[in-house]
Amino acid sequence: MAFKGGIILSLNAMNRILEVDEPNLQVFCEPGVVHAQLNAALKPRGILFPPDPGSTKMATVGGMASTNAAGMRAVKYGPTGAWVLGLDVVLPDGSLIETGSAGSRAKQSSAGLELTKLFVGAEGTLGIITRLRLKLMPIPPARAIVTALFDDLESAGRAVQETFAAGVSPSAIEILDERCIRAINRYRPGMDLPPVEAMLLFEVDGNPPGVRWDAEKVAGVVRPLAHKVEWSDEPQRIAALWEARSLVGAAIGALRPGSNRAYCGEDICVPVSRIPETLREIQEIGKRYRIPIATYGHIAGGNLHPGHLIDASNPDEIRRVLQVADEIHALALRMNGTITGEHGVGAVRSPYMRHEHGLALEAMRQIKEALDPKGIMNPAKLFPN
Ligand SMILES: Cc1cc2nc3c(=O)[nH]c(=O)nc-3n(C[C@H](O)[C@H](O)[C@H](O)COP(=O)(O)OP(=O)(O)OC[C@H]3O[C@@H](n4cnc5c(N)ncnc54)[C@H](O)[C@@H]3O)c2cc1C
């Protein structure tokens, strides 16, 4: 959205994978390469780029780097930023720089300021990424999923903590709340998910015996807290469970036919220990403003996606949902969390940046002014004005 006018660049046509450097486990690509296409091209070589956003079929690697996108497996593998080794960036004055050491194929460096990190998550406010050098890893040979159903949110929150305390590092833990479960059942009647307050999907990956050990361990730890627990390492069952999870974004609409999902206050991240109280408070906020909210998310990292359903033609509902977003952002900060776990700031969240960062926001502004003194790169985003 060009709030101040200007030129919008579409980099979709810059979609070439330039080189897969297999021995050094890295890939050079243009920013418009779509995430799913990158991993499809790498799969026959047995390697992958592990960040895994739900938007895999449309997210570009340039956009993922620019928002520091995370996704389901970030708890084990980290967000996109952990996998960016270097970037070619066109700066606002037209000069082209290469971050991560010019011509380097090394996987690490401590030579100076980490400029790559500066452009990761900058949402295009500091320059345009024209090439990325991304780190890769071998595809884990096995996966399993543990499914657990909980009668109350608190037990689901405790199950996450106890899994880590038991020494297991799942590659993903996803939560669906009671409304999401209802929504999936309405959207896909064959799914028949039971009506419980929360469902968790734990994924473990690695070598086959290790995966079975991990899955049994998670099931054993979670069983005393859950209504029902089962695990499977059968690829078809795993695919079916991930399908249920992937439907949720679209399915939520089924809770209120004809409604629109409001993307504000939809991406908070809180400490894992505070997830149950955060989930309860989100429900209270929804009740207070009479807006139905269904919440799902990457619970292992504390990233929650409350989905607010409104009638977008009703100005009163728009007014109320903006109040909901205000309250949810304030809640995230009160819980010692952040207003955005993975989607980025853009324009919608810029008013909350001062509250989240305090004086550190001024340091960010100084960097912005040093690199982009005329303010031509993605103006009116990220910084409040
Ligand atoms: C259905 C759905 C599910 C999602 N699930 C997840 C999820 O699980 N995890 C997650 O992290 N995110 C998720 N997202 C949001 C996700 O962050 C974005 O989809 C994706 O990372 C952005 O990529 P994009 O190519 O769409 O970028 P865009 O939306 O086009 O751009 C994002 C920002 O980056 C800037 N930008 C883009 N390319 C460049 C470049 N080359 N140089 C400089 N700046 C650039 C843009 O100006 C903009 O500010 C989801 C989105 C949807 C719609």
The ligand as a MOL file (V3000), in Angstrom:
LIG
                    3D

  0  0  0     0  0            999 V3000
M  V30 BEGIN CTAB
M  V30 COUNTS 53 58 0 0 0
M  V30 BEGIN ATOM
M  V30 1 C -2.4610 -17.8930 4.4590 0
M  V30 2 C -1.2510 -17.2480 5.0460 0
M  V30 3 C -0.5100 -17.9480 5.9720 0
M  V30 4 C 0.6440 -17.3600 6.5180 0
M  V30 5 N 1.3750 -18.1040 7.3960 0
M  V30 6 C 2.5170 -17.5850 7.8730 0
M  V30 7 C 3.3440 -18.3520 8.7530 0
M  V30 8 O 3.0370 -19.4910 9.1010 0
M  V30 9 N 4.4990 -17.7760 9.1720 0
M  V30 10 C 4.8680 -16.5140 8.7740 0
M  V30 11 O 5.9300 -16.0350 9.1640 0
M  V30 12 N 4.0900 -15.7790 7.9880 0
M  V30 13 C 2.9400 -16.2730 7.5170 0
M  V30 14 N 2.1720 -15.5120 6.6850 0
M  V30 15 C 2.6090 -14.1450 6.3630 0
M  V30 16 C 3.9720 -14.2430 5.6900 0
M  V30 17 O 4.9210 -13.5310 6.4330 0
M  V30 18 C 4.0190 -13.7290 4.3060 0
M  V30 19 O 3.1120 -14.4430 3.5210 0
M  V30 20 C 5.3840 -13.8580 3.6530 0
M  V30 21 O 6.4870 -14.0530 4.5100 0
M  V30 22 C 5.6260 -12.6130 2.9660 0
M  V30 23 O 6.1230 -12.9230 1.7090 0
M  V30 24 P 5.5370 -12.1920 0.4440 0
M  V30 25 O 6.3390 -12.6730 -0.6950 0
M  V30 26 O 4.0630 -12.3600 0.4030 0
M  V30 27 O 5.9310 -10.6850 0.7740 0
M  V30 28 P 5.1010 -9.3610 0.6140 0
M  V30 29 O 3.8460 -9.4360 1.4430 0
M  V30 30 O 5.0050 -9.0180 -0.7960 0
M  V30 31 O 6.1080 -8.3600 1.3280 0
M  V30 32 C 6.2820 -8.3530 2.7200 0
M  V30 33 C 7.1180 -7.1340 3.0820 0
M  V30 34 O 8.4660 -7.3270 2.6170 0
M  V30 35 C 8.8130 -6.2960 1.7030 0
M  V30 36 N 9.5550 -6.9420 0.6280 0
M  V30 37 C 9.1480 -7.9860 -0.1440 0
M  V30 38 N 10.1340 -8.3410 -1.0000 0
M  V30 39 C 11.1790 -7.5190 -0.7640 0
M  V30 40 C 12.4770 -7.3800 -1.3270 0
M  V30 41 N 12.8980 -8.1580 -2.3010 0
M  V30 42 N 13.2860 -6.3990 -0.8570 0
M  V30 43 C 12.8760 -5.5930 0.1340 0
M  V30 44 N 11.6570 -5.6800 0.7130 0
M  V30 45 C 10.8160 -6.6270 0.2680 0
M  V30 46 C 7.5150 -5.6690 1.2560 0
M  V30 47 O 7.7090 -4.3040 0.9470 0
M  V30 48 C 6.6400 -5.8230 2.4760 0
M  V30 49 O 6.8850 -4.8050 3.3920 0
M  V30 50 C 1.0180 -16.0480 6.1460 0
M  V30 51 C 0.2690 -15.3450 5.1970 0
M  V30 52 C -0.8590 -15.9280 4.6480 0
M  V30 53 C -1.6250 -15.1590 3.6370 0
M  V30 END ATOM
M  V30 BEGIN BOND
M  V30 1 1 1 2
M  V30 2 1 2 3
M  V30 3 2 2 52
M  V30 4 2 3 4
M  V30 5 1 4 5
M  V30 6 1 4 50
M  V30 7 2 5 6
M  V30 8 1 6 7
M  V30 9 1 6 13
M  V30 10 2 7 8
M  V30 11 1 7 9
M  V30 12 1 9 10
M  V30 13 2 10 11
M  V30 14 1 10 12
M  V30 15 2 12 13
M  V30 16 1 13 14
M  V30 17 1 14 15
M  V30 18 1 14 50
M  V30 19 1 15 16
M  V30 20 1 16 17
M  V30 21 1 16 18
M  V30 22 1 18 19
M  V30 23 1 18 20
M  V30 24 1 20 21
M  V30 25 1 20 22
M  V30 26 1 22 23
M  V30 27 1 23 24
M  V30 28 2 24 25
M  V30 29 1 24 26
M  V30 30 1 24 27
M  V30 31 1 27 28
M  V30 32 2 28 29
M  V30 33 1 28 30
M  V30 34 1 28 31
M  V30 35 1 31 32
M  V30 36 1 32 33
M  V30 37 1 33 34
M  V30 38 1 33 48
M  V30 39 1 34 35
M  V30 40 1 35 36
M  V30 41 1 35 46
M  V30 42 1 36 37
M  V30 43 1 36 45
M  V30 44 2 37 38
M  V30 45 1 38 39
M  V30 46 1 39 40
M  V30 47 2 39 45
M  V30 48 1 40 41
M  V30 49 2 40 42
M  V30 50 1 42 43
M  V30 51 2 43 44
M  V30 52 1 44 45
M  V30 53 1 46 47
M  V30 54 1 46 48
M  V30 55 1 48 49
M  V30 56 2 50 51
M  V30 57 1 51 52
M  V30 58 1 52 53
M  V30 END BOND
M  V30 END CTAB
M  END
